Amino acid sequence: MWFGGVRVIILDEEGRVLLVRQHHEDKDIWMLPGGAIEDGENAAEAAAREVREETSLEIEVGDMLWHVEEVSKTRGQRFVNIFMAQTAVGEAALGSDPEFDGTHQVLREMRYFARNEIAKLEHVYPDALRGDMWKVMGKKYTGHKVFRIR
């Protein structure tokens, strides 16, 4: 059985990407905000909800840019759809994962990164953030800034 997830690219006024640092499998991983698609949700609804939970931002979900599949004996079959945010409302603030209580939270930190800074991070998900994702964004999103209402 496949389990679905979502991640969202949110750019700031300087074209930097918002990443959250989560602790999984005994390591810290910088990743796009997102998470699992819940029963009764489509991927865009899950993307908006997950971003709200992790960053306090209300977003309008835009284009799907990337699809990642994983088939693993230990983790099972998973896929993740990666979307571009069109708008973001509010101030970004680290949220929490409702699946965990206060002492077991996986969210550790949140900040915006330039492309060259992402390339230097030890653990990044998806790895396409180091290069290929930028090619997919291409000219359409070069210089694209998420419209923010505060």
Steps between C-alpha positions, in 0.01 A plus 500: 500500500622849413510780757487853365664819614549859394769769528476867405753748361446840663726784389565820689551847356864416423419174318621281787320171579335436836623177659419334831751291693348175622657224707449152352694173521760652736588792272383850420366548148419833334189465286220687336196542727247223452394155608245226450178515302221407740182306423249718318758755380641561157868589465443878477285501814765299684771742384313804634424326832854372552652843428258660747590244771877530452544870416179687599472626140179483300588420139337473162637183341629544145658269244623151582868506398641164609392146590722271710437127545668267748469122524684372805491176696519694825287809420253352251365670189472878518460792267535873552358774277688829518303817434584866452321744732333789316421712804591491867306690764647577843835486672692174489534345847603146588193293578462147626408158369163395646604134480752554782471636853713791623795288609519298176472772236704445183493866390814678620557817299386692195676750274540623144796376295657622176577237236875503577430453873279196434781339301719511814250333737588146609148351495235642266169352380437468220855493370371672183512827700875495439457558126236325292207671672638839395515380139135393519404839642694646208412829341139486619608540862831681460447820691159372618410630841213367704250778553471557876224666692590583861 
